[in-house]
C-alpha cells in the first residue's frame, strides 16, 4: 500500500482523518472478515 496525500492537501486543502497505520489495520481486518466468510 503506497500513497501520498500531498497533492490533495495542496490542491483541495484535504487532510486525512485516519493515520496510515490505522488505515492498514482497518483494511486488513476487512479482508480477513471476507476470507472467513467466503474462504480464499
C-alpha positions in Angstrom: 0.0 0.0 0.0 1.6 3.2 -1.2 0.1 6.6 -1.1 0.9 10.3 -0.9 -1.8 12.8 0.0 0.4 15.8 -0.7 -1.3 16.8 -4.0 -4.8 16.5 -2.4 -3.6 18.6 0.5 -2.1 21.3 -1.7 -5.0 21.3 -4.3 -8.0 20.9 -2.0 -6.8 21.6 1.5 -7.7 18.0 2.3 -6.2 16.2 5.3 -6.6 12.5 6.1 -8.8 11.7 9.1 -7.1 8.3 9.6 -3.4 7.7 10.0 -1.8 5.3 7.6 -1.2 2.6 10.2 -4.8 2.7 11.2 -6.0 2.5 7.6 -3.8 -0.5 7.0 -5.3 -2.2 10.1 -8.9 -1.4 9.0 -8.2 -2.8 5.5 -6.5 -6.0 6.9 -9.4 -6.6 9.3 -12.0 -6.1 6.5 -10.1 -8.5 4.2 -9.8 -11.1 7.0 -13.5 -11.0 7.6 -14.1 -11.6 3.9 -11.8 -14.6 3.9 -13.6 -16.0 7.0 -17.0 -15.5 5.4 -16.2 -16.7 1.8 -12.9 -18.5 2.1 -10.0 -17.9 -0.3 
